[in-house]
Amino acid sequence: MTTTANELSYRIEQKRSINAEFPGPKSQALNERRAAVVAAGVSSGVPVYVEDADGGIIRDVDGNSFIDLGSGIAVTSVGASDPAVVAAVQEAATHFTHTCFMVTPYEGYVAVAEQLNRLTPGDHAKRTVLFNSGAEAVENAVKVARLATGRDAVVAFDHAYHGRTNLTMALTAKAMPYKTNFGPFAPEVYRMPMSYPFREENPDITGAEAARRAITMIEKQIGGDQVAAIIIEPIQGEGGFIVPAEGFLPALSAWAKDKGIVFIADEVQSGFCRTGEWFAVDHEGVVPDIITMAKGIAGGLPLSAITGRADLLDAVHPGGLGGTYGGNPVACAAALAAIGTMEQHDLNARARHIEELSLGKLRELQAELAASGASVIGDIRGRGAMLAIELVQAGSKEPNADLTKAVAAACLKEGVIILTCGTYGNVIRLLPPLVISDELLIDGLEVLAAAIKANA
């Protein structure tokens, strides 16, 4: 059933409202407490403290209401307090909060695995393992690939982000703030060129040609028969919401299959209706050997998963996969409820609607700026409710990180939370909750447009 925004109900008024200077006194007091006890290495992009959140609104402790165009980095796709998720969590916590699935198992873990086996691409036999974070899912996907193939090498790509643990830092491309001074990193990780249409030296290169470029480098530098896995974000997240040229992913996947290489789709940020399909690989019909998931899976509770070919995952010896908290029963209940909400309200269709509405507004803005000589929007890209604006120096492709920071600050001042990303720090990423109302989304986009025009 497709649910329109007007049919959704909200607990908090869905309206932007800046009632006090921010950060207000309560947020300032909390920040002082934080400085005394929280490590400085943990930073926050917004200097206010949350009191409540629902739909597309975040309300702070000083009574300010902000439009949320970030969803906690694509996590609260069903909203930050979806009634079905809340009820499921309350019910689960009434019975038990933990037993450890590796000690005394429970139905919720099995039920989540059943749903993921059903929803992920492909009709082959599958198996699922549950973990806590995206990085943990990626680590375990690589473990499975190495064991199943008996090979060591892992191929990742330029602009990739896969996590903050030692192995996932090695897979991640961006040095600061993720890798600088944290080495040495895990060995046998090789980086290949990504298909980045906006920044290709040859603007006419096809996806298949870009894939051949990477494959040729793999064959020359590593040897296809030495590669355990290729891991790639179908739409790169932290790297700048880079959508590879059509044909890039299918060509890589087909070559990997021919060489016995495990093709891992990292859908931690792009999964669960975010792009208008259950998973971003669905747009080109790619069926990965293993898919990693987290973020949008459980309505905000910590849960991640890998789902893959049964022969790969079942190759691991008993006890080789798991973890104390992996597949926590309360998180499993939240995941089942969140998936139910996604299906009940057809949030894939909702994401596609958000894309249509947003791209129309953004392209109007791009044309208006170009006509005025302030052509600072170099590229608009993305799928569904995973959209990006790449800001540049006017009339060029030179990244404009300063403008990006200024726009984010200006939006926050007007009560709109946006996130930035990109290898060059010059990309605004839009990740609104899929349950945001049209009116609230349009208001947020208008604030964003005004901020870009004012600072261009």
Sine and cosine of phi, psi and omega as CSV:
sin_phi,cos_phi,sin_psi,cos_psi,sin_omega,cos_omega
0.00,0.00,0.78,-0.62,0.06,-1.00
-1.00,0.04,0.80,-0.60,0.02,-1.00
-0.94,-0.33,0.80,-0.61,0.06,-1.00
-0.99,0.17,0.28,-0.96,-0.01,-1.00
-0.87,0.50,-0.55,0.84,-0.04,-1.00
-0.94,0.35,-0.30,0.95,-0.01,-1.00
-1.00,-0.01,-0.16,0.99,0.03,-1.00
-0.99,0.15,0.56,-0.83,0.05,-1.00
-0.91,-0.41,0.48,-0.87,-0.08,-1.00
-0.75,-0.66,0.55,-0.83,0.03,-1.00
-0.99,0.15,-0.55,0.84,0.00,-1.00
-0.96,-0.28,0.61,-0.79,0.06,-1.00
-0.84,0.54,0.78,-0.63,-0.06,-1.00
-1.00,0.01,0.98,0.22,-0.08,-1.00
-0.47,-0.88,0.72,-0.69,0.08,-1.00
-0.95,0.31,0.72,-0.69,-0.05,-1.00
-0.41,-0.91,0.92,-0.40,0.07,-1.00
-0.97,-0.24,0.98,-0.19,-0.11,-0.99
-1.00,-0.06,-0.28,0.96,-0.07,-1.00
-0.51,-0.86,0.36,-0.93,0.07,-1.00
-0.87,0.49,0.65,-0.76,0.01,-1.00
-0.79,-0.61,0.54,-0.84,0.03,1.00
-0.93,0.38,0.72,-0.70,0.00,-1.00
-0.96,0.27,0.02,-1.00,-0.08,-1.00
-0.87,0.49,-0.61,0.79,-0.01,-1.00
-0.94,0.34,-0.65,0.76,0.06,-1.00
-0.91,0.42,-0.64,0.77,0.03,-1.00
-0.89,0.46,-0.66,0.75,0.01,-1.00
-0.90,0.43,-0.67,0.75,0.04,-1.00
-0.90,0.43,-0.57,0.82,0.01,-1.00
-0.92,0.40,-0.58,0.81,0.06,-1.00
-0.91,0.41,-0.68,0.73,0.06,-1.00
-0.88,0.47,-0.67,0.74,0.01,-1.00
-0.87,0.50,-0.73,0.69,-0.05,-1.00
-0.85,0.53,-0.47,0.89,-0.04,-1.00
-0.99,0.13,-0.27,0.96,-0.14,-0.99
-0.73,-0.68,-0.37,0.93,-0.07,-1.00
-0.98,-0.18,0.70,-0.72,-0.02,-1.00
-0.85,0.53,0.65,-0.76,-0.04,-1.00
-0.90,0.44,-0.40,0.92,-0.01,-1.00
-0.93,0.36,-0.24,0.97,0.08,-1.00
-1.00,-0.04,0.92,-0.40,-0.03,-1.00
-0.92,-0.39,0.37,-0.93,0.03,-1.00
-0.79,-0.61,0.67,-0.74,-0.05,-1.00
-0.98,0.22,-0.40,0.92,-0.06,-1.00
-0.87,-0.50,0.78,-0.63,-0.12,-0.99
-1.00,0.05,0.51,0.86,0.04,-1.00
-0.83,-0.56,0.35,-0.93,-0.04,-1.00
-0.94,-0.35,0.72,-0.69,-0.15,-0.99
-0.98,0.18,0.68,-0.74,0.11,-0.99
-0.95,-0.31,-0.58,0.82,-0.07,-1.00
-0.37,-0.93,0.41,-0.91,0.02,-1.00
-0.42,-0.91,0.62,-0.78,-0.02,-1.00
-0.28,-0.96,0.62,-0.79,0.01,-1.00
0.86,0.52,-0.85,-0.53,0.02,-1.00
-0.96,-0.29,0.35,0.94,-0.07,-1.00
-0.85,-0.52,0.69,-0.73,0.19,-0.98
-0.90,-0.43,0.80,-0.60,0.01,-1.00
-0.93,-0.36,0.74,-0.67,-0.05,-1.00
-1.00,-0.08,0.09,-1.00,-0.10,-1.00
-0.93,0.37,-0.24,0.97,0.04,-1.00
-0.98,-0.18,0.14,0.99,0.10,-1.00
1.00,0.00,0.12,0.99,0.07,-1.00
-0.99,0.14,0.64,-0.77,0.03,-1.00
-0.91,-0.41,0.82,-0.57,-0.06,-1.00
-0.92,-0.40,0.63,-0.78,0.16,-0.99
-0.96,0.27,0.78,-0.62,-0.07,-1.00
-0.99,-0.11,0.96,-0.27,0.08,-1.00
-0.95,-0.31,0.43,0.90,-0.01,-1.00
-0.81,-0.59,-0.41,0.91,0.03,-1.00
0.81,0.59,0.58,0.81,-0.02,-1.00
0.86,0.51,0.60,0.80,-0.11,-0.99
0.90,0.44,0.88,0.47,0.12,-0.99
0.92,0.39,0.40,0.92,-0.04,-1.00
-1.00,-0.07,-0.77,0.64,-0.13,-0.99
-1.00,0.00,0.83,0.56,-0.01,-1.00
-0.88,0.47,-0.55,0.84,0.02,-1.00
-1.00,-0.02,0.18,0.98,-0.08,-1.00
0.99,-0.14,0.40,-0.91,-0.09,-1.00
-0.98,0.19,-0.16,0.99,0.05,-1.00
-0.51,-0.86,0.79,0.62,0.01,-1.00
-0.82,0.57,0.80,-0.60,-0.07,-1.00
-0.82,0.57,-0.62,0.79,-0.01,-1.00
-0.92,0.38,-0.64,0.77,0.04,-1.00
-0.92,0.40,-0.71,0.71,0.00,-1.00
-0.86,0.51,-0.73,0.69,-0.02,-1.00
-0.90,0.44,-0.65,0.76,-0.01,-1.00
-0.92,0.40,-0.64,0.77,0.03,-1.00
-0.91,0.42,-0.70,0.72,0.01,-1.00
-0.88,0.48,-0.69,0.72,-0.01,-1.00
-0.91,0.41,-0.69,0.72,-0.02,-1.00
-0.90,0.43,-0.68,0.73,-0.04,-1.00
-0.92,0.39,-0.40,0.92,0.05,-1.00
-0.90,0.44,-0.52,0.86,-0.10,-0.99
-1.00,-0.08,-0.81,0.58,0.11,-0.99
-0.26,-0.97,0.59,-0.81,-0.02,-1.00
-0.99,-0.12,-0.27,0.96,-0.04,-1.00
-0.14,-0.99,0.64,-0.77,0.25,-0.97
-0.68,-0.73,-0.28,0.96,-0.12,-0.99
0.98,0.18,0.93,-0.38,-0.05,-1.00
-0.87,0.49,-0.46,0.89,0.01,-1.00
-0.97,0.25,-0.19,0.98,0.02,-1.00
-0.96,-0.28,-0.92,0.40,0.03,-1.00
-0.81,-0.59,0.98,-0.20,-0.10,-1.00
-0.95,0.32,0.14,-0.99,-0.06,-1.00
-0.49,-0.87,0.30,-0.95,-0.14,-0.99
-0.92,0.40,-0.58,0.82,-0.10,-1.00
-0.82,0.57,-0.67,0.75,0.02,-1.00
-0.87,0.49,-0.72,0.69,-0.01,-1.00
-0.89,0.45,-0.66,0.75,-0.03,-1.00
-0.91,0.41,-0.63,0.77,0.06,-1.00
-0.90,0.43,-0.68,0.73,0.04,-1.00
-0.87,0.50,-0.66,0.75,0.04,-1.00
-0.87,0.49,-0.68,0.73,-0.01,-1.00
-0.92,0.40,-0.68,0.73,-0.02,-1.00
-0.92,0.38,-0.62,0.78,0.07,-1.00
-0.89,0.46,-0.54,0.84,0.01,-1.00
-0.97,0.26,-0.66,0.75,-0.18,-0.98
-1.00,0.06,-0.47,0.88,-0.05,-1.00
-0.96,0.29,0.40,-0.92,-0.10,-1.00
-0.89,0.46,0.53,-0.85,0.09,-1.00
0.99,-0.12,0.54,-0.84,0.02,-1.00
-0.95,-0.31,0.29,0.96,0.02,-1.00
-0.98,0.21,0.20,-0.98,0.08,-1.00
-0.91,0.41,0.73,-0.69,-0.08,-1.00
-0.77,-0.64,0.35,-0.94,0.15,-0.99
-0.70,-0.72,0.46,-0.89,-0.04,-1.00
-0.76,-0.65,0.58,-0.81,0.16,-0.99
-0.77,-0.63,0.64,-0.76,-0.04,-1.00
-0.96,-0.27,0.61,-0.79,0.01,-1.00
-0.69,-0.72,-0.37,-0.93,-0.12,-0.99
-0.94,-0.35,-0.59,0.81,-0.11,-0.99
-0.70,-0.72,0.26,-0.97,0.04,-1.00
-0.88,0.48,-0.68,0.73,0.01,-1.00
-0.87,0.49,-0.64,0.77,0.01,-1.00
-0.91,0.41,-0.61,0.79,0.06,-1.00
-0.90,0.44,-0.69,0.72,0.00,-1.00
-0.89,0.46,-0.72,0.69,0.02,-1.00
-0.82,0.58,-0.71,0.71,-0.06,-1.00
-0.96,0.28,-0.52,0.85,0.09,-1.00
-0.89,0.46,-0.66,0.75,0.03,-1.00
-0.92,0.39,-0.65,0.76,0.06,-1.00
-0.83,0.56,-0.74,0.68,-0.02,-1.00
-0.88,0.47,-0.71,0.71,-0.04,-1.00
-0.89,0.46,-0.68,0.74,-0.01,-1.00
-0.91,0.40,-0.69,0.73,0.00,-1.00
-0.91,0.41,-0.70,0.71,-0.10,-1.00
-0.93,0.36,-0.53,0.85,-0.05,-1.00
-0.99,-0.12,-0.34,0.94,-0.10,-0.99
0.94,0.33,0.32,0.95,0.01,-1.00
-0.91,-0.41,0.22,-0.98,-0.08,-1.00
-0.92,-0.38,-0.60,0.80,-0.19,-0.98
-0.94,0.35,0.63,-0.78,0.06,-1.00
-0.79,-0.62,0.74,-0.67,-0.01,-1.00
-0.97,-0.24,0.79,-0.61,0.14,-0.99
-0.84,-0.55,-0.07,-1.00,-0.17,-0.99
-0.76,-0.65,0.36,-0.93,0.13,-0.99
-0.81,0.58,0.59,-0.81,0.06,-1.00
0.95,0.31,0.12,0.99,-0.06,-1.00
-0.96,0.29,0.49,-0.87,0.22,-0.98
-0.72,-0.70,0.82,-0.57,-0.02,-1.00
-0.77,-0.64,-0.04,1.00,0.06,-1.00
0.62,-0.78,-0.07,-1.00,-0.12,-0.99
-0.89,-0.46,0.03,1.00,0.08,-1.00
-0.98,0.18,0.08,-1.00,-0.13,-0.99
-0.88,0.48,-0.77,0.63,0.00,-1.00
-0.91,0.42,-0.69,0.72,-0.05,-1.00
-0.95,0.32,-0.44,0.90,0.16,-0.99
-0.90,0.43,-0.64,0.77,0.05,-1.00
-0.89,0.46,-0.59,0.80,0.02,-1.00
-0.96,0.27,-0.48,0.88,-0.02,-1.00
-0.96,0.28,0.62,-0.79,-0.08,-1.00
-1.00,0.02,-0.57,0.82,-0.18,-0.98
-0.99,0.16,0.80,-0.60,-0.06,-1.00
-0.96,0.27,-0.84,0.54,-0.07,-1.00
-0.97,-0.23,0.80,-0.60,0.16,0.99
-0.99,-0.14,0.14,0.99,-0.25,-0.97
-0.99,0.12,-0.50,0.87,-0.16,-0.99
-0.85,-0.53,-0.38,0.92,-0.15,-0.99
-0.83,0.56,0.84,-0.55,0.05,-1.00
0.94,0.35,0.23,0.97,0.00,-1.00
-0.97,-0.25,0.03,1.00,-0.04,-1.00
-0.97,0.23,0.00,-1.00,0.06,1.00
-0.97,0.25,0.40,-0.91,-0.07,-1.00
-0.98,-0.22,0.21,-0.98,0.01,-1.00
-0.86,0.51,0.65,-0.76,-0.04,-1.00
-0.99,0.13,0.02,-1.00,0.08,-1.00
0.87,0.50,0.61,0.79,0.13,-0.99
-0.90,-0.44,0.78,-0.62,-0.08,-1.00
-0.83,-0.56,0.67,-0.75,-0.07,-1.00
-0.95,-0.32,0.71,-0.70,-0.04,-1.00
-0.85,-0.53,0.34,-0.94,-0.02,-1.00
-0.94,0.35,0.67,-0.74,0.02,-1.00
-1.00,0.01,0.41,-0.91,0.22,-0.98
-0.99,0.16,0.93,-0.37,-0.04,-1.00
-0.78,-0.63,0.99,0.12,-0.18,-0.98
-0.76,0.64,-0.66,0.75,-0.05,-1.00
-0.91,0.41,-0.50,0.87,-0.11,-0.99
-0.92,-0.40,0.27,0.96,0.07,-1.00
-0.93,0.37,0.69,-0.73,0.09,-1.00
-0.89,0.45,-0.61,0.80,0.09,-1.00
-0.97,-0.23,0.98,-0.21,-0.08,-1.00
-0.92,0.40,-0.24,0.97,-0.03,-1.00
-1.00,-0.07,0.01,1.00,-0.03,-1.00
-0.90,0.43,0.73,-0.69,0.01,-1.00
-1.00,0.08,0.20,-0.98,0.07,-1.00
-0.88,0.48,-0.66,0.75,0.01,-1.00
-0.90,0.43,-0.62,0.79,0.03,-1.00
-0.93,0.37,-0.63,0.78,0.05,-1.00
-0.91,0.42,-0.60,0.80,0.06,-1.00
-0.91,0.41,-0.67,0.74,0.01,-1.00
-0.89,0.46,-0.60,0.80,0.07,-1.00
-0.84,0.53,-0.74,0.67,0.00,-1.00
-0.92,0.38,-0.68,0.73,-0.02,-1.00
-0.89,0.46,-0.66,0.75,0.03,-1.00
-0.87,0.49,-0.66,0.75,0.03,-1.00
-0.92,0.40,-0.64,0.77,0.03,-1.00
-0.88,0.47,-0.73,0.68,-0.04,-1.00
-0.90,0.44,-0.61,0.79,-0.01,-1.00
-0.97,0.25,-0.68,0.73,-0.15,-0.99
-1.00,0.01,-0.45,0.89,-0.10,-1.00
-0.83,-0.56,-0.75,0.66,-0.15,-0.99
0.99,-0.16,0.84,-0.54,-0.06,-1.00
-0.84,0.54,-0.53,0.85,-0.04,-1.00
-0.98,0.20,0.01,1.00,0.05,-1.00
-0.97,-0.25,-0.11,0.99,-0.11,-0.99
-1.00,-0.02,0.83,-0.56,0.06,-1.00
-0.98,0.18,-0.68,0.73,-0.13,-0.99
-0.48,-0.88,0.54,-0.84,0.29,-0.96
-0.95,-0.32,0.82,-0.58,0.03,-1.00
-0.88,-0.48,0.74,-0.67,-0.06,-1.00
-0.48,-0.88,0.61,-0.79,0.18,-0.98
-0.99,0.12,0.86,-0.52,0.00,-1.00
-0.85,0.52,-0.56,0.83,0.27,-0.96
-0.80,-0.60,0.89,-0.46,-0.08,-1.00
-0.93,0.36,0.67,-0.74,-0.08,-1.00
-1.00,0.03,-1.00,0.03,-0.05,-1.00
-0.84,0.54,-0.48,0.88,0.00,-1.00
-0.92,0.40,-0.24,0.97,0.06,-1.00
0.76,-0.65,0.39,0.92,-0.02,-1.00
0.80,0.60,0.74,0.67,-0.04,-1.00
-0.99,0.16,0.86,-0.50,0.07,-1.00
-0.99,-0.14,0.92,-0.39,-0.02,-1.00
-0.90,0.44,0.41,-0.91,0.03,-1.00
-0.86,0.51,0.55,-0.83,0.00,-1.00
-0.83,0.56,0.74,-0.68,-0.01,-1.00
0.98,-0.18,-0.28,0.96,-0.03,-1.00
-0.91,0.41,-0.78,0.62,-0.03,-1.00
-0.91,0.40,-0.72,0.69,0.03,-1.00
-0.86,0.51,-0.62,0.79,-0.01,-1.00
-0.92,0.38,-0.67,0.74,0.04,-1.00
-0.89,0.45,-0.70,0.71,-0.03,-1.00
-0.89,0.46,-0.68,0.74,-0.01,-1.00
-0.91,0.41,-0.67,0.74,0.02,-1.00
-0.91,0.42,-0.67,0.74,0.02,-1.00
-0.86,0.51,-0.70,0.72,0.01,-1.00
-0.87,0.48,-0.66,0.75,-0.02,-1.00
-0.91,0.42,-0.51,0.86,-0.05,-1.00
-0.99,-0.12,0.06,1.00,-0.01,-1.00
0.95,0.30,0.42,0.91,-0.01,-1.00
-1.00,-0.09,0.69,-0.73,0.02,-1.00
-0.97,0.22,0.85,-0.52,0.01,-1.00
-1.00,-0.08,0.93,-0.37,-0.06,-1.00
-0.96,-0.27,0.86,-0.51,0.11,-0.99
-1.00,-0.10,0.90,-0.44,0.05,-1.00
-1.00,0.05,0.99,-0.15,-0.04,-1.00
-0.96,-0.27,0.47,0.88,-0.03,-1.00
-0.84,0.54,-0.70,0.72,-0.03,-1.00
-1.00,-0.09,-0.49,0.87,-0.15,-0.99
-1.00,-0.07,-0.09,1.00,-0.09,-1.00
-0.99,0.11,0.16,-0.99,0.12,-0.99
0.90,0.44,0.90,0.44,0.13,-0.99
0.96,0.29,-0.03,1.00,-0.10,-0.99
-0.87,0.50,-0.61,0.79,-0.07,-1.00
-0.99,-0.16,0.10,0.99,-0.05,-1.00
1.00,-0.10,-0.04,1.00,0.18,-0.98
-0.75,-0.66,0.23,-0.97,0.01,-1.00
-0.85,0.52,-0.63,0.78,0.03,-1.00
-0.65,-0.76,0.50,-0.86,-0.10,-1.00
-0.90,0.44,-0.51,0.86,0.02,-1.00
-0.90,0.43,-0.35,0.94,-0.01,-1.00
-0.89,0.46,-0.43,0.90,-0.05,-1.00
-0.89,0.45,-0.47,0.88,0.02,-1.00
-0.88,-0.47,0.23,0.97,0.07,-1.00
0.93,0.36,0.40,0.92,0.01,-1.00
-0.99,0.17,0.73,-0.68,0.04,-1.00
-0.92,-0.39,0.98,-0.20,-0.02,-1.00
-0.95,0.31,0.37,-0.93,0.10,-0.99
-0.96,0.29,-0.62,0.79,0.06,-1.00
-0.67,-0.74,0.63,-0.78,0.07,-1.00
-0.82,-0.57,0.73,-0.69,0.03,-1.00
-0.97,-0.23,0.63,-0.77,-0.10,-1.00
-0.66,-0.75,0.49,-0.87,0.12,-0.99
-0.19,-0.98,-0.66,-0.75,0.06,-1.00
0.63,0.78,-1.00,-0.09,-0.13,-0.99
-0.95,0.32,0.04,1.00,-0.16,-0.99
-0.93,0.38,-0.53,0.85,-0.22,-0.98
-0.69,-0.72,0.49,0.87,0.12,-0.99
0.89,0.46,0.37,0.93,0.04,-1.00
0.91,-0.40,-0.22,0.97,0.06,-1.00
-1.00,0.09,0.51,-0.86,-0.06,-1.00
-0.95,0.31,0.92,-0.40,0.03,-1.00
-0.37,-0.93,0.62,-0.79,0.12,-0.99
-0.59,-0.81,0.14,-0.99,-0.08,-1.00
-0.37,-0.93,0.42,-0.91,0.32,-0.95
-0.85,-0.53,0.70,-0.72,0.10,-1.00
-0.81,-0.59,0.72,-0.69,-0.05,-1.00
-0.35,-0.94,-0.05,-1.00,0.01,-1.00
-0.82,0.58,0.70,-0.71,-0.05,-1.00
-0.86,0.51,-0.61,0.79,-0.05,-1.00
-0.92,0.39,-0.52,0.85,0.02,-1.00
-0.95,0.31,-0.80,0.60,-0.08,-1.00
-0.94,0.34,-0.54,0.84,0.01,-1.00
-0.97,0.22,-0.15,0.99,0.07,-1.00
-0.95,0.31,-0.33,0.94,-0.02,-1.00
-0.97,0.23,0.70,-0.71,-0.01,-1.00
-0.91,0.42,0.48,-0.88,0.03,-1.00
-0.82,0.57,0.74,-0.67,-0.04,-1.00
1.00,-0.01,-0.14,0.99,-0.02,-1.00
-0.97,0.23,-0.29,0.96,0.03,-1.00
-0.80,-0.60,0.58,-0.82,0.04,-1.00
0.55,-0.84,-0.35,-0.94,-0.05,-1.00
0.35,-0.94,0.49,-0.87,-0.11,-0.99
-0.82,0.57,-0.73,0.69,-0.09,-1.00
-0.99,-0.14,-0.10,0.99,-0.09,-1.00
-0.84,0.55,0.82,-0.57,-0.02,-1.00
0.95,0.32,0.63,0.78,0.05,-1.00
-0.77,0.64,0.67,-0.75,-0.11,-0.99
-0.88,0.47,-0.58,0.82,0.02,-1.00
-0.94,0.33,-0.65,0.76,0.05,-1.00
-0.90,0.43,-0.61,0.79,0.05,-1.00
-0.89,0.45,-0.67,0.74,0.04,-1.00
-0.88,0.48,-0.65,0.76,0.03,-1.00
-0.90,0.44,-0.65,0.76,0.00,-1.00
-0.90,0.44,-0.70,0.72,0.01,-1.00
-0.88,0.47,-0.63,0.77,0.02,-1.00
-0.94,0.35,-0.66,0.75,0.00,-1.00
-0.89,0.45,-0.69,0.72,0.04,-1.00
-0.88,0.47,-0.63,0.78,0.06,-1.00
-0.87,0.48,-0.67,0.74,0.04,-1.00
-0.90,0.43,-0.66,0.75,0.02,-1.00
-0.86,0.50,-0.66,0.75,-0.02,-1.00
-0.97,0.25,-0.68,0.74,-0.03,-1.00
-0.86,0.52,-0.68,0.73,-0.07,-1.00
-0.98,-0.17,0.11,0.99,-0.01,-1.00
0.72,0.69,0.90,0.43,-0.06,-1.00
-0.95,0.31,-0.24,0.97,0.18,-0.98
-0.90,0.44,-0.73,0.68,0.05,-1.00
-0.89,0.45,-0.62,0.79,0.01,-1.00
-0.89,0.45,-0.65,0.76,0.03,-1.00
-0.90,0.45,-0.64,0.77,0.03,-1.00
-0.91,0.41,-0.58,0.81,0.06,-1.00
-0.91,0.41,-0.68,0.73,0.04,-1.00
-0.87,0.50,-0.65,0.76,0.04,-1.00
-0.87,0.50,-0.75,0.66,-0.03,-1.00
-0.88,0.48,-0.72,0.69,-0.02,-1.00
-0.90,0.43,-0.71,0.71,-0.09,-1.00
-0.94,0.34,-0.72,0.69,-0.05,-1.00
-0.89,0.46,-0.59,0.81,0.05,-1.00
-0.86,0.51,-0.74,0.68,0.01,-1.00
-0.90,0.43,-0.69,0.72,-0.09,-1.00
-0.94,0.35,-0.61,0.79,0.00,-1.00
-0.95,0.31,-0.53,0.85,0.14,-0.99
-0.87,0.49,-0.70,0.71,0.01,-1.00
-0.89,0.46,-0.70,0.71,0.00,-1.00
-0.86,0.51,-0.69,0.72,0.01,-1.00
-0.92,0.39,-0.64,0.77,0.01,-1.00
-0.90,0.44,-0.68,0.73,0.00,-1.00
-0.92,0.39,-0.66,0.75,0.01,-1.00
-0.89,0.46,-0.65,0.76,-0.01,-1.00
-0.91,0.42,-0.48,0.87,-0.02,-1.00
-1.00,0.03,-0.04,1.00,-0.02,-1.00
1.00,0.04,0.03,1.00,0.00,-1.00
-0.96,-0.29,0.86,0.51,-0.10,-0.99
-0.98,0.18,0.95,0.30,-0.06,-1.00
-1.00,-0.04,-0.17,0.99,0.07,-1.00
-1.00,-0.02,0.97,-0.25,-0.02,-1.00
-0.98,0.20,-0.61,0.79,-0.08,-1.00
-0.44,-0.90,0.59,-0.81,0.16,-0.99
-0.84,-0.54,0.80,-0.60,-0.11,-0.99
-0.46,-0.89,0.11,-0.99,0.05,-1.00
0.82,-0.57,-0.02,-1.00,0.03,-1.00
-0.65,-0.76,0.58,-0.81,0.06,-1.00
0.85,0.52,-0.76,-0.65,0.02,-1.00
-0.98,-0.19,0.58,0.82,0.08,-1.00
-0.78,-0.63,0.99,0.16,-0.17,-0.99
-0.87,-0.50,0.43,-0.90,-0.06,-1.00
-0.63,-0.77,0.50,-0.87,0.14,-0.99
-0.85,-0.53,0.88,-0.48,0.05,-1.00
-0.99,-0.12,0.88,-0.47,-0.06,-1.00
-1.00,-0.09,0.66,-0.75,-0.09,-1.00
-0.71,-0.70,0.22,-0.98,0.19,-0.98
-0.92,0.40,0.68,-0.73,-0.13,-0.99
-0.78,0.63,0.78,-0.62,0.08,-1.00
0.98,0.20,0.21,0.98,-0.02,-1.00
-0.61,-0.80,-0.08,-1.00,0.13,-0.99
-0.95,-0.32,0.19,0.98,0.00,-1.00
-0.92,0.39,0.83,-0.55,-0.03,-1.00
-0.85,0.53,0.61,-0.79,-0.03,-1.00
-0.86,-0.51,0.97,0.23,-0.03,-1.00
-0.93,0.37,-0.56,0.83,-0.01,-1.00
-0.90,0.44,-0.67,0.74,0.04,-1.00
-0.90,0.44,-0.64,0.77,0.00,-1.00
-0.87,0.50,-0.71,0.70,0.04,-1.00
-0.89,0.45,-0.67,0.74,-0.02,-1.00
-0.90,0.43,-0.64,0.77,0.01,-1.00
-0.91,0.41,-0.70,0.71,0.02,-1.00
-0.87,0.49,-0.67,0.75,0.01,-1.00
-0.92,0.40,-0.65,0.76,0.00,-1.00
-0.92,0.40,-0.64,0.77,0.04,-1.00
-0.89,0.45,-0.70,0.71,0.00,-1.00
-0.86,0.50,-0.65,0.76,0.00,-1.00
-0.87,0.50,-0.50,0.86,0.00,-1.00
-1.00,-0.08,0.07,1.00,0.08,-1.00
1.00,-0.04,0.49,0.87,0.04,-1.00
-0.79,-0.62,0.83,-0.56,0.01,-1.00
-1.00,-0.09,0.89,-0.46,0.11,-0.99
-0.84,-0.54,0.37,-0.93,0.02,-1.00
-0.94,-0.35,0.49,-0.87,0.09,-1.00
-0.90,-0.43,0.31,-0.95,0.01,-1.00
-0.26,-0.97,-0.22,-0.98,0.07,-1.00
0.96,-0.28,0.59,-0.81,0.05,-1.00
-0.80,0.59,-0.56,0.83,-0.06,-1.00
-0.97,-0.24,0.13,0.99,0.04,-1.00
0.92,0.39,0.43,0.90,-0.12,-0.99
-0.85,-0.53,0.40,0.92,-0.05,-1.00
-0.87,-0.49,0.77,-0.64,0.17,-0.99
-1.00,-0.06,0.82,-0.57,0.01,-1.00
-0.94,-0.35,0.68,-0.73,-0.02,-1.00
-0.92,-0.39,0.88,-0.48,-0.04,-1.00
-0.72,-0.69,0.86,0.51,-0.05,-1.00
-0.91,0.40,0.45,-0.89,0.15,-0.99
-0.83,0.55,0.61,-0.80,-0.04,-1.00
-0.94,0.34,-0.19,0.98,0.02,-1.00
-0.98,-0.18,0.16,0.99,0.03,-1.00
-0.90,0.43,0.59,-0.81,0.03,-1.00
-0.97,0.26,0.42,-0.91,0.04,-1.00
-0.86,0.51,-0.67,0.74,-0.06,-1.00
-0.88,0.47,-0.67,0.74,-0.02,-1.00
-0.94,0.34,-0.65,0.76,0.03,-1.00
-0.89,0.46,-0.71,0.70,0.01,-1.00
-0.88,0.48,-0.67,0.74,0.04,-1.00
-0.86,0.51,-0.71,0.70,0.01,-1.00
-0.89,0.45,-0.66,0.75,0.01,-1.00
-0.91,0.41,-0.59,0.81,0.03,-1.00
-0.92,0.38,-0.62,0.78,0.09,-1.00
-0.89,0.45,-0.69,0.72,0.03,-1.00
-0.87,0.49,-0.72,0.70,0.00,-1.00
-0.88,0.48,-0.69,0.73,0.00,-1.00
-0.90,0.44,-0.61,0.79,0.01,-1.00
-0.92,0.40,-0.65,0.76,0.03,-1.00
-0.91,0.41,-0.71,0.70,-0.02,-1.00
-0.90,0.44,-0.62,0.78,-0.04,-1.00
-0.94,0.34,-0.46,0.89,-0.08,-1.00
-0.96,-0.27,-0.11,0.99,-0.05,-1.00
-0.91,0.42,0.00,0.00,0.00,0.00
